[in-house]
Amino acid sequence: MPRSANQKLKLLYLKDILNKYTDEEHPLSATAICDILREYDVEAERKSIYDDMGMLAAYGLDIMKINGRDGGFFLGNREFELAELKLLIDAVMSSRFITKRKSDQLIKKITAFASDYDSEELKRQLHSINRIKGQNESILYTVDDINAAIRSNRKIEFKYCEWTPDIKLRPKKNGETYSVSPITLIWDDEYYYLVAYDSEAGMVKHYRVDKIRDIAITGELREKPAEKIDMSAYSGKMFGMFGGKTVTVGFECPGDKIGILIDRFGQDIKVTKGAADMLTVHTQAVLSSQFYGWVASVGPKIRLVSPSEAVNGMRDFLKENMACY
């Protein structure tokens, strides 16, 4: 029988077959593999499959073999474990800045890393929860342009938008063009933010990526702030990426509530013992209405005690909100 044009692709097809049709509970015999190869217009003898599996194993695939009547070959360790794929799918589904259409496309690509059997399990576990999703289809291209500007050390220009009462995005400042030096991208509270240096204002600012329109990379080199920014610390002290004054704040709380502060500010907080089994915790935070709202939400047992600027701000925040009710 003459060899088909696909014969040279045999090893590649074998790799796809193992990835798609096999796992520990679903091994394929050499005979079954030969049958599937014929669907790809590739002829193979049973004995040749053993040599091919050896070559794929030498290439780096985790080829496993189960002996016996119901045995066969299967792909062991994969690029992604099932639990990792579930984690990625959950992240995509819960991301507000990714549109539903793009979420569906990404989930389809993610499930392709699993076998057909695991792929079905992943699909069964997709919950049809009515999550809020973005409508800006161009956001991934915006992210790509920002990363390209950072790699090439160039400034970017764009229009920055705000919501109107008729639920439409319109450019802020009468369509003024923003010109900034991109520093990095941060994912915070289900949104993507651009952190950039505004040399005209002499300060670091952040912008929601889904509100950026008409982005362009300029020919100007990026400018950097005078002081180096620790991005992990920067994002950790922000609340919903709302700007404000950065200060060292102090909290007083009982020992059984320390976990709330660790969850929010991380393990780098400074903890000292106070009176009556109370703890005093110091950390950095950006003072904003979002910060005061978070303090109010954790309940009266966690009390903001310093500095006086923050305490007074907390009192003003509570008074202003109480006046609304």
C-alpha positions in Angstrom: 0.0 0.0 0.0 1.5 3.4 -0.9 2.3 5.8 1.9 0.0 8.8 2.3 1.3 12.4 2.5 0.3 12.3 6.2 2.6 9.5 7.0 5.4 11.9 8.0 3.1 13.4 10.5 2.6 10.2 12.4 4.4 11.2 15.6 2.5 14.5 15.8 -0.8 12.7 15.4 0.2 10.2 18.1 0.9 13.1 20.4 -2.5 14.5 19.7 -4.2 11.1 20.2 -2.6 10.6 23.6 -3.5 14.1 24.7 -7.1 13.9 23.5 -8.2 10.3 24.1 -6.1 8.9 27.0 -5.6 9.3 30.7 -4.9 6.8 33.6 -8.5 5.4 33.4 -8.6 5.4 29.6 -5.5 3.8 28.1 -5.4 2.9 24.4 -4.0 -0.4 23.1 -1.6 -0.3 20.1 -4.3 -1.8 18.0 -6.8 0.9 19.0 -4.2 3.6 18.3 -3.6 2.1 14.8 -7.4 2.3 14.2 -7.4 6.0 15.1 -4.4 6.8 13.0 -6.3 5.5 10.0 -8.8 8.3 10.5 -5.8 10.7 9.9 -5.0 8.7 6.8 -1.9 7.2 8.4 -1.2 3.5 8.2 0.7 1.9 11.1 1.5 -1.6 12.3 0.9 -2.6 15.9 4.6 -3.3 16.5 5.7 0.2 15.2 3.5 1.9 17.9 5.9 0.6 20.6 8.9 2.2 18.9 6.9 5.4 18.4 6.0 5.6 22.1 9.7 5.2 22.9 10.5 8.1 20.7 7.8 10.3 22.2 9.1 9.4 25.7 12.6 10.3 24.7 11.2 13.6 23.4 9.9 14.3 26.9 6.3 13.1 27.0 5.3 11.1 30.1 4.2 8.0 28.3 2.8 5.4 30.6 1.9 1.7 29.8 -0.5 -0.6 31.6 0.0 -4.3 30.9 -2.7 -6.8 30.5 -5.8 -7.4 28.4 -7.4 -4.0 29.2 -4.1 -2.1 29.3 -2.4 0.2 26.8 -0.7 3.5 26.6 -1.8 6.8 28.2 -0.3 10.2 28.8 0.7 10.6 32.4 1.7 14.1 33.6 0.3 16.8 31.4 1.2 20.5 31.0 -1.7 21.3 33.2 -3.4 19.2 35.9 -7.2 19.1 36.0 -7.3 21.2 39.2 -5.1 23.9 37.5 -7.4 24.0 34.5 -10.4 24.5 36.9 -8.5 27.3 38.6 -7.8 29.1 35.3 -11.4 28.7 34.1 -12.7 30.1 37.4 -10.4 33.1 37.0 -11.6 33.8 33.5 -15.2 33.4 34.3 -15.0 35.7 37.3 -13.0 38.4 35.6 -15.2 41.5 34.9 -12.8 43.0 32.3 -13.1 40.0 30.0 -16.2 40.0 27.8 -18.5 36.9 27.7 -17.5 36.2 24.1 -13.8 36.3 24.9 -14.4 34.3 28.1 -16.0 31.6 26.0 -13.1 31.6 23.6 -10.5 31.4 26.4 -12.3 28.6 28.2 -12.5 26.6 25.0 -8.7 26.9 24.6 -8.1 26.0 28.3 -10.2 22.9 28.1 -8.2 21.8 25.0 -5.3 21.0 27.4 -7.4 18.3 29.0 -8.3 14.9 27.6 -11.8 14.5 26.2 -12.9 12.9 29.4 -11.6 15.6 31.7 -12.8 18.2 29.2 -16.4 16.9 29.7 -16.0 17.1 33.4 -14.8 20.7 33.1 -17.8 21.6 31.0 -20.2 20.0 33.4 -18.8 22.1 36.3 -19.2 25.4 34.5 -21.8 27.3 36.5 -24.2 29.6 34.7 -24.0 32.3 37.4 -25.0 35.7 36.2 -21.6 37.3 36.5 -21.1 41.0 35.5 -18.9 41.0 32.4 -17.3 43.9 30.5 -18.4 44.9 27.0 -15.1 46.3 25.7 -13.9 43.7 23.2 -10.7 45.7 22.5 -9.3 45.3 26.0 -6.9 42.5 25.2 -5.5 44.6 22.3 -5.1 47.5 24.8 -3.2 45.2 27.2 -1.0 44.1 24.3 -0.2 47.7 23.3 0.6 48.6 26.9 3.0 45.6 27.2 4.6 46.5 23.8 5.2 50.1 25.0 6.8 48.8 28.2 9.1 46.5 26.2 10.1 49.2 23.8 10.4 51.8 26.6 8.0 54.2 25.0 5.2 56.5 26.2 1.5 55.9 25.3 -1.4 58.2 24.5 -5.1 57.4 24.9 -8.5 58.8 25.7 -9.8 58.0 29.2 -13.5 57.4 29.6 -16.2 57.7 32.3 -19.7 56.4 32.6 -22.7 58.7 31.7 -26.2 58.5 33.2 -27.4 56.8 30.0 -24.9 54.0 30.7 -22.4 54.8 28.0 -18.7 55.5 28.1 -17.5 58.9 27.0 -14.0 60.5 27.0 -13.2 62.5 30.1 -12.0 66.1 30.0 -13.8 66.8 26.6 -11.7 64.1 24.9 -8.3 65.3 26.1 -5.5 63.0 25.1 -3.6 61.5 28.1 0.1 61.0 27.7 1.9 58.8 30.3 4.8 56.5 30.8 3.5 53.0 31.5 5.0 51.1 34.4 3.0 47.9 34.8 -0.4 46.3 34.8 -2.1 45.3 38.0 -5.2 43.1 38.4 -7.1 44.3 41.4 -10.7 43.7 42.6 -11.6 41.9 39.3 -10.4 44.8 37.1 -7.2 45.4 35.2 -5.3 48.7 35.9 -2.5 50.5 34.1 0.0 52.0 36.6 1.8 54.9 34.8 3.9 57.9 35.5 2.4 61.3 34.6 5.5 63.5 34.2 3.4 66.6 33.8 1.7 66.1 37.1 4.9 64.6 38.6 3.2 61.6 40.1 2.2 57.9 39.6 -1.4 57.4 38.5 -3.5 54.4 37.6 -6.2 53.9 35.0 -8.8 51.2 34.5 -7.8 49.4 31.3 -11.4 48.8 30.2 -12.0 52.6 30.2 -9.0 53.3 27.9 -9.8 54.0 24.2 -7.8 54.9 21.1 -4.4 53.9 22.6 -1.2 54.6 20.6 2.5 54.1 21.3 4.4 57.3 20.8 8.0 57.8 19.8 8.9 59.4 23.1 11.0 57.4 25.6 9.4 56.6 28.9 10.1 58.8 32.0 10.4 57.3 35.4 9.4 58.7 38.9 12.3 59.9 41.1 11.7 57.0 43.6 11.5 53.3 42.6 8.1 51.8 43.2 7.6 48.5 44.9 4.6 47.3 43.0 3.5 44.6 45.5 3.5 47.1 48.3 1.9 49.7 46.0 -1.1 47.5 45.2 -1.4 46.1 48.7 -2.0 49.5 50.3 -4.5 50.7 47.8 -8.2 50.1 48.2 -10.0 49.5 44.9 -7.1 51.4 43.3 -8.5 54.7 44.6 -5.7 57.3 45.1 -5.0 59.3 48.2 -2.3 60.1 50.8 -0.1 57.2 51.9 0.4 57.0 55.7 1.3 54.5 58.4 -1.9 53.6 60.1 -2.5 51.9 63.4 -5.3 49.5 64.3 -6.3 48.0 67.7 -7.9 44.6 67.7 -8.3 41.4 69.8 -6.0 38.4 68.9 -8.8 36.5 67.3 -9.3 39.2 64.7 -5.7 39.5 63.5 -6.5 37.3 60.5 -8.7 40.0 59.0 -5.8 42.5 58.9 -3.3 39.8 57.7 -5.7 38.9 54.8 -6.0 42.5 53.8 -2.4 43.9 54.3 -0.3 40.7 54.2 2.2 39.3 56.7 4.5 42.3 56.7 2.4 44.2 59.2 4.0 45.1 62.6 2.2 43.6 65.5 2.7 44.6 69.2 0.9 43.5 72.3 -1.3 46.1 74.0 -3.4 46.3 77.2 -6.1 43.7 78.1 -5.0 41.1 75.5 -5.4 43.6 72.7 -3.0 43.9 69.7 -1.8 47.0 68.0 -1.1 46.6 64.3 0.8 49.1 62.1 0.8 49.1 58.3 0.8 51.5 55.3 -2.5 52.4 53.6 -3.8 55.0 51.2 -6.4 57.2 52.9 -9.5 57.3 50.8 -13.3 56.9 51.2 -12.8 53.2 50.1 -10.3 52.7 53.0 -12.7 54.2 55.5 -15.5 52.1 54.1 -13.4 49.0 54.6 -12.6 49.9 58.2 -16.3 50.4 58.8 -17.2 47.0 57.2 -14.9 44.9 59.5 -16.9 45.9 62.6 -16.2 47.7 65.9 -13.7 45.2 67.3 -11.1 46.5 64.8 -10.5 50.1 65.6 -8.5 52.7 63.7 -6.3 54.5 66.3 -3.6 56.4 64.5 -2.5 58.8 63.1 -5.0 61.6 64.1 -5.4 62.5 60.4 -6.8 59.1 59.7 -8.9 58.9 62.8 -10.4 62.3 62.0 -11.0 61.2 58.4 -12.8 58.1 59.7 -15.1 60.3 61.9 -15.9 62.6 59.0 -16.6 59.6 56.8 -19.1 58.2 59.3 -20.8 61.5 59.9 -21.2 62.2 56.2 -22.7 58.7 55.7 -25.0 58.9 58.7 -26.3 62.2 57.4 -27.7 60.3 54.4 -30.0 58.1 56.5 
